[in-house]
Amino acid sequence: MIRKIAVIDLGTNTFHLLIAAVEGSKIQTLYRERKAVKIGKGGINEGFITEAAQERALIALQEFKEIIDHYQVDQVFATATSAIRNAKNGGELAQKIYQQTGIEVNIISGDEEAALIYYGVKKALDIGTETSVVMDIGGGSVEFIVCNQERVFFKGSFEIGAQRLLELFHYHDPILQEEILKLDKYLEERLEPLLIAVKQYKVKTLIGSSGTFDTLSDIYRASNQVAIPKDSLELPLPKEAYLAIYDDIIHKNREERMLMPGMIEMRVEMIVVACCLISFVIEKLEIENIRVSSFALKEGVLYSIIDKLIHVRE
């Protein structure tokens, strides 16, 4: 029996739609889309979602609903993360979405988000027996999972996402060195639990998942004519190449960043503070290698659903 499943990830910056046909353990991706909805813009650090952001969210989900109906989907699973779970009016927005589209939004905790990201990353690549740290940069929160393929040693969700950092620290373009230093000091304080946890393990590899890392790999590949298969689950991004891209990005303004091969408009503003965050983690954790997973939260949701269906049948 073939079941069609739709997964919607209502992220702070981007909404994702993934539709898959599932037959037993076989999965066929039918449709993927992402929209730069930016529901955190203008209100995330004050704990509310603006009227304009709510309107963008509702329009995006109405469009997603039309696509879902076209594919005659059997089940829809929608998860909301940092912006909605922390906003005073997040529940109100979820209710509006249900009233206007019939899509029921599950607002997940940061801990659940980290667990699902780990689940997704494990499906994309073999983490191996050595301890790595998975890092997923959202607009509202950043998830870290210290792990190997078999177990999680530490996981945490920190409300230091790129939209938050953008509004708190990135006032000049190009970003000023003093703004980077203030950002580093802020991260030192906010990431203290991670820095303490990592001291117990020899973590040499950073595994990036989600949009920023995808775009950084795109920039690397476009600039160096590196070709990979279209359906690759692991994307290349050597540490040395990343450091060169970072140095380039922090010295460019928005217009100059848009001219970089591989750059996309939905990342061009937040990528500066996101790279500052990545570089902070690389330095503090003494990271030697970078890997990039093309799977993240939405794939974690999809595979957890499929595994439950298989378990029920067994």
N, C-alpha and C positions, 0 to 999 in steps of 0.2 A: 504493500500500500504506500503510495506517494503522498506525503504531506508537504504543503507549502507553508513555510514559516517566514514571517517578517520580523526583523529586529530593528528597533529605532533607538538610537543613542542621542538623547537630548543633551548635548554638551554645552558648556558655557559659551564657546565660540562657534562650534560647528554642530549641526544636526546631521546624523548619518542614517541612511536607510539601507538595509541589507535584506534581500529576499532570496531564500534558498529552497530548493526541492529536496526533500529528505526521504530516502527509501532504505530502511534498515540503517546501516552505518555509512551508506553512500550519500554524499552531499554534492548537489550541483548548484552553483551560484547562478541565479536567474537575473539579478539586478542589483546594482550598487549606485548610490548617489550620496553626495554630501552638499550641504548648503551652509554658507557662512551667515548664520542667523544673528550671532553676537548678542545673546540675551543678557550677557553680563555688562555690556557697554553702558557707561554712565551711572550705574547704580550698584555695582557689585561690592564695592568697599563700604557702602552704606547699608547693605543688606536688603535691597529691594530690586525688583525688575521693573524698569520703566514702562510706561504705556506703549511707547514706540517699539520697544523690544518685545513686549507681549504680542503686539500686532504682527511683527515679523515671525514670531514663533507660530502663531495661529495660521498665518498664510502658508508657511512651510509645511505644517502638518496637514493642512487641507490638501496640498499638492501631493504629499506622501500618501494620503488616504486614497486619492484617485488612482495612484499607481498600484497600491495594494489591492484595490478592488479590481483593477484591470487584470492582475495576475491571479485573481481568485484565491487569495491567501486563506489558509485554514485558521492560523493563529497569529496574533500580533503581540509582541513583547516589547514594550517601550520602557526604557530606564532613563531617569533624570538624575543628574549628578550635582556638582558643587553649587552652581548658581541658584538652582531651584531649591535644593535642600536647605540652603542657608538664608534664602530670602524670606522676609516676613510675609510676602504675598506669593510665595512659591506654591503653596497648596491651592491658593485661589486660581493661579494659572493652570495648574493640573486639572482643576475642576472645569475651567473654561474649555480646555482642550477636549475633555471627555464630552462635554455638552455639544461642542461644535463638530467633532469628528467621530465620536464613539471610541476613540483610542484611550484606553486606561493607562495612565502613567504611573509607574512604580518608582517612587523616589527612594534611591538606595543610599545607604550609609557609605562613608569613606572606606570603612573596613571591607564592606561588600564589594565596593568598586575595585579595591586593590586585589581582592581574591579573584574576581572575574578577569581582571587584566592578566594576572599570573596564569590563569586557566587558558586564556587566549594565546599568550606568548608561548606556552608549552606546546600548543598545537601547531605553532608555526615552525619552531626550531627546537633542536635538542640543546638544552641549557648545559647538560653534561654533569659530571660529578663535582667539579670545582664550584665554589660559591661565586655567584655573580650578583649584581644589583640591577633589577629591572626598574626603569624610570619612565613614567608616562606623564607628559606635560599637558595638562588641560588649561582651559582659560581661567577656571576657578581654583582648581586644586591640582596638586602634583602627588602621584602615588609612587612609593618606593617599596620594592619587595626584594629583600635579601634572601637568596634562595639557590638551590640547585634543581635539577630535573625532578628530584624525588620529594623534596620538602622545602617548606618556608621557615626561615629562621627569624625573620622580622618583617612585618609589613606595616605601613603607615600611610595615611593620607594627610597631606599638609595643605592648608588653604593659602598657597603661595603661587597660584596659577598665573599664566602669562597676562591675562587681562588685569588682574589685581596689580601685578608688578609694573605693568605699563602705566597704569594710572597713578601709581605711587612714586615711581622713580624716573620714568622716561619723559622729561620735560623738554629736552633739546634734541634736535636732529641734525647731525649725528649726535648720539648720546655723549654726554660729557664724562670724562674720567672720574670726576667727583661723584657723579650719579652712580657709576658702577661701584665705586668704593662704598657708598651709602647702601646700595643694594647688597653688596657682599656682607656688610655688617649685619644687615637685617636677616640675611639667610643664615649667618652664623648662629644667630639667636633662635630662629624658627626651626632650624634643622638639627638642633642639638640632640634630640632623641635618636635620630638617624646616625649622626656622627659617633655617638656613644655606642650604639648597637654594632656598627660596622667594625669598631676596634677589635671586637672578639673574633672577627673572621678575616681571612686573607682574600679580600675582594679585589680582583685585578681587571674584571670585565664589566663594562656598563652595557646593558641591553636596553636600547631605546625603543619605545613603541609609541604609536600615534603620530599626529600630523607634523609636528616640528621635525622629528627625526626623518620622516618620509621626505619632507622638503629638502632637508640637508643632504640626504642621499641623492635626490634629484639634481641638486646643484653640483654635487661632486661628479655625478655621472655625465651631466651635460657639459661640464667644463673639461672633462678628461676623456670624452668619447668612450665611456664604459657602457657596454651593452649587457643587459641581463634578460632572461626570459620574462615574458609579460606576467606570468603567474607566479613569479618568485616569492617565496614566503620569507626569505631573508634578503635584506638589501645591503649593498656595500657602503661603508663609510669608515675608511681608515682614520685612526686618531690624528695622524699628521695632517691629513686632508681636512678634517674637521677644524683643527686649530687654525689652519690657513683661512678657511671660510669665516671663522669667527673674527679673526683679525680684520678681514675685509669688511664684514657686515658692520662692525662697530664704528668704522670710519666712514660709512656711507650714509647719506640721507635717504628718505623714502624713494625719491625718484631714481636715485642711483641704484638702490637695492632692487627696484623693479626691473632694471636692465640686466641683472645677473641671470645668466642662463639657468633655467630650472626653478626660478622664483615664481610664486603665484601670489595673486593679490590678497587672498584670504590670510596669508601668513606674513605679509610684508611688514606690518606694523609690530606684531607681537614677537617676531623672530629675534629681534635684538635682545629683549630681556630674557627670552627663552634661552638664547645662546649664553648669556651671562650666567644664567642658572646652571646650564650644562657645564660650563667651564669651571664654575665654583665647585661642583661635584667632582669633576675630574681631578682638580687640584687637591681638594680636601681628602678624597678617598684614594689618591695616588693611583688612578685608573691607568691601565696600560693598553687596553683594547676596547674598541667600540663595536657592538653588533646592533643591527636594526631589525626588529620584527615587523612584518607587514600586518600582523594580527594584533588586536588590542581588545578593548572592552566589548565591542559589539560581537566579535568572534567568540570571546569568552562566554557571553550570554548564549549565543547560538549553540555552541558545543556543550554547554552545561545542560541546555534543554534537550538536545539530542541524546546525550548520555543518560539522562533521566528517563527518556522514552524507551531506550534500549533496556535499561534496568527494569522498567515496569513490565516490558514484554517477557523478559527472562523470568 
